Amino acid sequence: MSKRQPTPSGEEKNVKDEGREPRTRALLEAKGIELFELIAEKGSLSSSDARIADGGEFAEALTALVDLGLVRRPDEDPTTWTTVDPATVQAQVVTPMTQEGIRLLQESAEWANDFAALRSAWRRSAPTDELGPFAYMHGPAIQRYIDSLVAECEFEALTAQPQEGRDTGTILANAIEKDTQLIQRGVKLRTLYQHSARRNSGTREYVAAVTAAGAEVRTLDEFFNRTMIFDRNVAIIPGPEGLGAAVAIREPAIVNYLVDVFERAWERGRPFSSADSTTLKDIAGEQRTMTLRMLIEGHSDPAASKRLGVSPRTYAGYVADLKEEYDAETRFQLGYEIGRAGAGIEGGVSE
């Protein structure tokens, strides 16, 4: 790990840092350049000039020029101010900054190498039961592994989050901060939710924040499994035991297949940010179609509500709306009326 350079102390540090203060540069840009040009054109400026006196138009600008060493009182006439060649001052002010920038870049590269070694050591000790291109994880190890993938992601992150109702408060703030930093590193983030996620306040807040940073978010009517794909190199999917387990896949053929599945779903999705009446009407129609499909296929209410990404109570409301639409009192009557009306179900489900 690199050794830090000694910090300048005392008067040396004050002289070097004074010209670097943002306030000094702001004063230079606001009025300092104008005052410098004025003195340069006239050859000199009297120290008694009202414009540079306390409260005068150029009072603070003069202080900035003096701090930077761009003006001086000549020995032959100390009652005036004259300009100094900016080239000599630039070398004193800018060169140390450039050198410090180079040093920081070198040190940051060394820190990155050190942390890469630490990540490798952590992964070797992580309880992931790695077997070739597949890694099985359970419990807290899942999020730790995902966090490491997020930290290393370089160009693209694809996520599919079914039935997603985000938490609020600190958990939400941390998620927004982490994903915003991911985007700011240049990673393209795309996320799929189900249509039902539009009604969740935490999800809306999260989406507003990450889309403002540059992410893309869409919603889909269909049920899909939770998936995360990083740099088209590794995918995370639920394990056979449910959400308490996960499988990390690095087999290229399977990862490419999952990317293709995501892309096809993405093309059918609707932008989360779109709230025009046509989009909202289409979404309502797609949810109605899914409810009809669940009824025709004979799914139980818990299974159907899960596939739509809504609560059983909300799903019961959808069914109640269909009963009213088809003037049916029971589920049996509703099924009969749907069949008799020949309700079209997208996706090729037979009547």
N, C-alpha and C positions, 0 to 999 in steps of 0.2 A: 504494500500500500504506500502511496507517495507521501513524502514528508512535506508538511506545510511550510511555505516560505516565512521567514521572520516578518512580523508586522512592523512597519515603520513606526517610530515613536517620536514623541516630543515635537520639536519645531519642524523637523523634516517632514513628518506626516502631515502637519497642518498646511505647510506650503504646497505639498503635492496635491492634497485633496481639495484645497480651497477652490481651484479653478474647475474642479469636476462637479461641484455642487449644482444640482438642477436649477436652483434659484438663480445662481450667477449666470448660467446659460440663458435662462428665461429673460433676465434683465438685458443681457447682451442682444438677444433677438428682438425684444420689445422696443428698446430705445438706445441701447448701447451702440449698435451699428450706425444708427442715424447720427449720434453724437460724434462718433469717430470720424465719419465722413465730413461732418461740419468742421471739426478741428483740422482735419487733413486739408480741406479746401482753403481754409483761412491761414493755415500755417501754424497757428497757435490760438489759444483761447485764454482770456484773462481769468485768473482765479476769482476775481470779484464779479464775474458775469452772473447776473441774477438767475439765469436758467440753470446754473449748477449749484446755486445756494440751497440751503435747507428748505425743503418744500418746493423747490423749483422743478421745472419740467424734466430736467435731465439730472437731478440730484442723485437718484439711485443708479442711473446709468453710469454716471461718473465713478461711483463706488465700484461697480462691476468692472469697468475698464481699468481702474487702479488695481483691484484685486488680481486681475489677469495679467497686469504688467503691460497693457496696451497703450497707456499714456504715462507721461512722466513730467516732472518739473526740471527743465534744463538748468544747469549750473549758471549759465550766463544770464538767465532771466527766470528766477524761481517764482515769480509772480504770475507765470503763465503755465498752461498745459500744452504739451506737444505730443504727437503720436509716435509710436514705436513700430518698427517693421513687424507686421503680424507673423511673418514666416518664422522669426526667432521665437516668438511666443508660442506658436503652434507646436514647435518641436518640444517645448517644455511641458505643454499641457496634454497634447494628444499622444505623443510617443509612450509615456508611462502607461496610459490607458491601453494602448495596443499591446504592450508587453504584458500587462496584467491579463488582458483577454486571452492571449496565447497561453499564458501559464494556466488559466482556469480551464481552457479547453483541454490541455494536456492532462491536468489533474482529473477532470471529469471522465476522460477516457480511461484513466487508471482505476478510478472508482468503479466504472462500469465493468471492467475486467474482474475486479475483486468480487463484485456482487454476482457476476456470472458464475464464478467458482463457488460462491456461497449457495446459489440456487441449485447448482448441480449436486452439492453435498446434501441439501435439504431434500431434493427429489429422491436421492438414493436411500434416504432414511425414512421417506414418507410411506405410510402403510397402504400402498396401492396394489399390492399383489400383482405386479407387472409380469405379464406373460407375452413376450413378443410384441405384436402390434396392438395388443389389448391390455388395458389396465382397469381393474375392478376396484371401486372405492366405496366406502361406507361412512355415513355420519359426517362429522366435521372435516374429514379428509377431503370430501368432495369440494367444499368451498375453497379450501386452501389450494387445491390443485387448480381450480378455475381461476383463482386470483393470480397464480403464477403464470397461467396462460395469457391472462389479460395483460399482465405486466410485460410479457415478451412479445405480444402481438404487434406486428409491424405494418400491415396494410389493410386487413379486412377482418371484420367480426360479423358473423351472421347468427342471429338468435331467433328462435321460435318459442313463444311463451304462451301456451294455452291456459285458459281459465285464470288469467293473471290479475290478481287484485293486490296491488303494491301496498306495503305498509307505509305509514306516514311518519313524521317526526325524524328522529336521528337516522333511522335505517334508510329512509327515503333520501335524506340529505347526503348520506354517505354514497348511496348508489348513483345519485346525480353527479357528485363530485368525481367519483371514480370513472364514470363513463364519459364525462366531459373532458377529463384529462386524457382519456384514450383517444378521443376525437381530435383534441388539440395536438396530439403527437402525429397526426396525419393518417390515422386509421379510419377507414370508411365503415361506419356502423349501420347495419340494417336490421330491423326488428319486426317480427310478425306477431300480432295478437289476434284473438278472436274479436268479432264485433262487440261482444258483451263488455270488453275491456274499456270501451268508450264511456261507460257509465261509472267507472271507478275513479274517484277523485284523486287518489294517490297516483294512479296510472296517468291520468291527464296532466298532473303536475310534472311528473317525470318526463313525459313525452314533450311537453312544452319546453322544458329545459334542454333536453338533448337535441331536439330538432333545431332550436335556436343556435346550438353549437355546430350543427351540420349533419346530424344523424337523419336517417329516413325511417319512418315507421308506417306500417300499413296494417289493416285488419282484414280478416277473412271469416266467412261464415262457417267454414268446415272445421271439424275437430282435427287436431294434429298433435303429435307427441312433442314434448319439450326437447329442443335441440340447440346446441351451441357449436359453431364451427369457427375455428381461428386460423386465418391465413391459408385456408383450404388445405391445411396440413394435419389438423387434429380435430376430431368431433367428440362432443360429450352428449350421451343420450342416457335416459333412465335405465337402471338395471332391472332385471326380472323381478326383483322384490318390491319395486315401486320407487317412489321419490327418495327413499332412504338409502338408495344405492344408485350408482352411476357407472357407466363404462366409458373410458376414454379410448377412442379408436384412432390409430395412426396408419392403418392399412390404406394405401392410396386409392385402391379401387372402390372400397366402401365409402371413404370420405368423398370421393368424386360423385358417387351415387347420391349421397345425402345432400351434397351441394345442388345437384340436379333437381332433387325433390324440392328443396327450398326455393330454387329459382322458379320452378313451375308454380308453386304456391304464391310466390311473390308477384308474379305476373297477374294472378287473379285477384290480388288484394287491392283494397281501396285506401288511399292516403288517410292517415289518422287525422291530419290537420284539416281535411276537407269537411266543411260543415254546411255546404250549400244544400238547398232543398232536394235537388235531384239525387245527390249522393245519399242523403239520409233516407229518402224514399226507397232507393235501391237496396240499402242495407236492411231496412224494415222488411222489404220483399224477400230478401235472401234468408232472413231469420224465419219468416213465415214458411218459406219453402222447406227449410230444414225441419221445422216443427211438423209439417205435413209428412215429410219423409220418415221421421221418427214414429209417427202414429201408424203409418202404413206398414212399416217394417216391424211393428209390434214391440218396440223397446219399452221397458219400464220407465216410470217417471224419473227415478234417480239416474238411470243410465242415459236417458234422453237429455236431461238437464246438464249432465256432465259433458256430453258431446257438444251441446250448444254453449257451454261455458257459463251457464247461469245457475242460480239457485233453484231448487225444486219448486219453491214458491213462485218464482218468476216464470218458470216453465208452465206451471199450472195456470198462470195468467194468460200465457200464449194460447193454451188449449181452450180456456174459457172464451177468449176472443174468437177462436175458430168455431166454437159451438154457437156463439151468437151469429157469426157470419153465415153459417150453414143451417141455422134455425134447428139445432139438435139439442136434446136434453141430456143424452148420455154419450159415453165414449163410443158405444156400439153404433148408435144412430149417427154420430159424427163420422165414423169410418164408412158407414153405408153411404151417407150423403156425399162424402169425398169421392168414393168410387163411382157413384152414379153420375156425379158432375164431371168425372174424368179430369180431375185436377192434375195439371202437368207438374211433374217433379223433375227438376233438372238433375242430370247425372245418369239418366237411363234406367231408373227404377221402374219396373213394370207396374201397371195398374192392377 
